[in-house]
Amino acid sequence: MKKIFQKPKSLNSVKTHYCPGCGHGIVHRLLAEVIDELKIQDKVIAVAPVGCAVLAYDYWNFDVTEAAHGRCPAVATAIKRLKPKNIVLTYQGDGDLAAIGTAETVHAANRGENITIIFVNNGVYGMTGGQMAPTTLLGQKTATTISGRDKIRDGYPLKISEMLAVLEGVKYIQRCSVHSPVEVIKTKQAIKKALNNQIKGVGFSMVEILSMCPTYTGRSIENSINWIKEKVMQDYPLGILKDES
Ligand code: SF4
């Protein structure tokens, strides 16, 4: 009988570098569980980002390579085209995917590359000290918006999933969250569907995951969970934005 808390084979036993209450560890585990369940551990090649998840390769027991900042979708494109039988995914934060890597993201999506993107959106730059990210909410205080993000000065929150959903090359986009057990379960189901799409050759699939950053949203762990529920989900509603799979 399967133990509920059994460590997935695709996850290593190492000490975490993430802050208490960070959502990255949950997403790492979900990905490892799905890879075990799909029995693709020997086929997966992940591309890790620059950002708080830069050390993702330490945690996963499958092949992982590193890309220059924001270039994960371009690197994943090359790997998938050279090794089409492998399952290629990127794991990126909002700085990596929605700021410096916007061009790579948009063009990989528009080409309809048969890759899977795991996009962790915590609304702030974590690794570099809590500066405003493209996904930061209006009014949200960060290290570079000390009185709150202002639409005149800083522009509006960038809704990457909505942007990509209108592209013909995109086959599946779902926005999820890891702020509650129910949403964690839905997130796992979405990751599984996105990887299954690639296995079936459906095409470009992305799962955006709202995630907690207690450290740089300046909140307790409990309040960073409430922040997602009460504020972030108003601007970034959960659900399937596109499904042509
Ligand atoms: S800074 Fe934020 S995103 Fe980075 S590890 Fe800490 S809690 Fe997680």
Boltz pocket constraint, residues with backbone or C-beta under 6 A from the ligand:
constraints:
  - pocket:
      binder: B
      contacts: [[A, 17], [A, 18], [A, 19], [A, 20], [A, 21], [A, 22], [A, 23], [A, 24], [A, 52], [A, 122], [A, 126], [A, 127], [A, 212], [A, 213], [A, 214], [A, 215], [A, 216]]
      max_distance: 6.0
